[in-house]
């Protein structure tokens, strides 16, 4: 369960933890007479803070005093208070509990996304200009082109932006400033179907139900299970 962390990996871990802390600030702890002036002191505190944040995110019921005792025993070369077999069994039990907890949370999230997604699709298909295909894919033409239509085996160049139904942007070639190139038959089903209906120069807004996107598995952490996806797609060309 525990692995050796390189200095580079530790720096990345600390950075990620600090970023998460900034996004979810808690009330400040009481001021203690602690000096954090040297790199050693700051790194020591940072390791503890990062570990605490990680344990907090996982919702673990852990005794911080025993965590400190374990660190002290290890660094002093003392014998563990319990056998390694007992520790292994305890970790396995904890892992099973965490997996069960995450499975329940994932199921609840999938059901919530399914319900909200269905409602969004029902409302969207009533909008003027929206076409709903037999597959469930919905599209709206934002700009019309007059070029050829690609085949499933073609490589196409596109600009796109993907959002969730709450408006969260999860991917954007526009933001990266570089078009994406790929085969039509090597993307999610909703994209593949839409691209073969589009002409070069077209710009469409796609609303893709989960069964034509990433389904129940999603793409954690950006795309949850059963997520309806919205894409603005501009077909720039067919690559030769």
N, C-alpha and C positions, 0 to 999 in steps of 0.2 A: 504493500500500500504506500509506504513511504519510499521515496527515491532521492538520490543525491541530486542537488540542484546546483548547476554551474553559476558562477558570478553573473554571467550574461543573462541566464534564465531568471535568476533572482531579481535582477534589475527590471526585467520585463514584468515579472510577477508583481513586484512592488508598484510599478507604474500603473498596471491595470487595477490593482487594489485601491490606489490613491484616487484614480479616476472614478471608480465606483463610489468611493467615499464622498467625493465632491458632489456626485449626483444625488446621493441619499444621505444628506447630513443629519446627524443626530445632535441633541444638546451636548454642549462641551462638558467634558469631565471636570471635576473640581481641580483647581490648580494645586500641584504638588511641588515640593522642593526637589525638582529633578533637573539636572543639567544635561542639555542636549547640544553641546557645542562642538564636539569632535566627530569626525566621520564614523568612528567606532560606535559612539553613543547613538548617533542617528540611525545607523544601519541596524543596530541591536533593537532599537525601539521599532523601526520599520518592519523588521521581521515579525515581531510580536503583533504589531498592528495588522499586518497582512494576514497572518494566521487567524487572528480573531475575526477579521472581516470575512474570511473564507468560511470559517465555522458558523458564523452568524447567517450567511447566505444559505448555507445548507440546512439551517434550522436545527442544528445539533444541540442536544442538552448535555453540555460538557462542563466539567468542573475546572475553571481556569487555574485554580491553585494546584491541582494535580498535573495539569499541563506543565506548569512551571517546575514542579518537582521532577517530572520526567526529564525535562531539559537539563535540570541541574544534575540529576543522577547520571545521565548520559555523558555530559561534559566532564564530570568528575571521575568517570570510569567506575561508578558503583554498580553493584549487582541490581537488576530490576526487582521491584517489590513483589511482582508476580512472575510466574514462569512465561516463557515465550509461547508455549502452547496455549496458555490461558489468554494471552494477549491476542494470538491469532484467532482463537474462537470468538473472542469479544468483537474483534474487527469484522469477522464474517457475519456475526449477528447484526452488527450495526449496518453493514453494507446491505443485508437483506431488508432491514427496516427502511433504509433510504430508498432502495429500489421500489419497494411497495408504495412508499409515500409518493415517489415521483410518478409511478404508474397511475395512481389515483388522480394526481394533479393533471397529468397529461390527458386522461380520459375526460376530466371536467373541462379542460381547455378545448379539446376537440369538439365536445358537444356544444359548448358556448359558441365557438367559431362556426360550427355547422348552422346553428340557429340564426346567428346574426348574418351569415353569408346568404342563406336562403331569403331572408327578409330583404337584403340589399339587392339581390338578383331580381326579386319580384318587383321592387320599386323601380329599378333601373330599366327594366324592359318596357315599362309604361311611358318612358320618356320619348319625346319626339326625336325621330332620326335613328333610334336604336333598333338594330336588327337582331333577332334571336334565332340562331340556327338550331337544327334538330338535335345536335350534340349537346346543346345548352350554352354554347359559346355566344356571347353578345358582342356586337361591335357597332361603332358609330364612325362614319367617315368625317374626318376633320379637314382633309385636303385631298383632292383628286389628282392623280397623275394619268399619264397616257402611255406609259411604257408597257413592256411585256410582263406576263405573270410567270413567276418562277415555278419550277417543278420540284417534287420532293427531293430529288437528287442534286439540285442546284445549290451552290454556295451563294449566299446573299450578304449584302452590306446594309446594316440598319443602324439607326439611332433610336434609342428607346429610354423610357423611364418607367420603372415599376413601383407601384405603391400598394399598400394595404387599404382596406376599406375605410380605415380611420385617417387616411392621408399620409401615413408614415412611408417615406421613400426608402426602399430596401436595396435598390440597384438602379444605376443610371449611367448609360454611356455618354449622355449629354454632359453630365457633371464631370466625367473623366476627360471629356474633350476629344474622344476618339471613337469612331463608329465600331460596331461589333461585326465580325464576319464569321459565318457558320453555315453548315448545311441545314437545309430546311427540315430534313427528317431526323435531325439530331438535337432537337429542342423539345420542350414540353408539348403535349398534344394540342393545346389551345393555340400556341404559336404556329405550329406546323400547319394546322388547318387554316388559320387566318392568312398566313403568308401565301398560300397557294391560291387564295382568292384575291389578293392584292395585286395592283399593278405598280411597277416602278414609278415613284413619285407620289404614291399614296401615303397619307398619314391617317392612321386609324387609332381609335381608342377601344381597346379590348377589355372586356370584363370576363374573366376566366373562372369558371367554377372549379372547385378543388379536384374533382375527378379528371379534369383536363390539365391540371397543374401538378402539385406535389402531394395531393391526397392527404391521407391520415398521418403520413410520416413528417410532412413539412420539410423545412430546411432550418433547423435550429441554429442560432437563436433568432434569426431574422424573420423567418416565416413559420408560423405556428401550424399545427395540424388542422386540416380541413379549412384552410384559408382561401378565401376568394381573392384573386389577384387582379389588379388593374394595370394595364400597360398602355402608354402612348407609344406607338410604333410608326416610324417613318421608314419606308422601303427606299433606300438610296440607289441600289443597283444590284445586278446579278453578276457575280464574279466569274470570269472565264478561266 
